[in-house]
Amino acid sequence: MRIFEEHDRADRFWVLRSGRVALDMHVPGRRAADVEVLGSGYLLGWSWLFPPHVWHLGARALTEVAADEFDANAVRALCTEDPELGQAVALGVAAVIGRRLMAARTRLLDLYAPYCSGTRF
């Protein structure tokens, strides 16, 4: 089951309580490529926090999923009203983005390292 599509409006986010969700990206002429699989305790969606508030990836449930859903507009408004909360949310989401970038880097190295010439750019 599709949860959201890449480039659609990001108006909510979830914290997964159980189940597994695959993050994927559109690849022209091919099926969507899985980027990462999320499980219990993970944040599903960070694009809601940053303009233009559109999903950078798509998501689909791999199993039955239970999650707590949050309204992005309401959370952004709370963050504006309470700068301390806003900073905590921004730092938490930034940590998620950092972990996902490192995971993507590792996957790219696993995929391409055997074929590299050893040349550094």
Beta strands, then each sheet from edge to edge (+ up, - down):
strand 1: 2-4
strand 2: 12-18
strand 3: 21-25
strand 4: 33-38
strand 5: 43-44
strand 6: 58-61
strand 7: 66-71
sheet 1: 1+ 6- 3+ 4-
sheet 2: 5+ 2- 7+
end
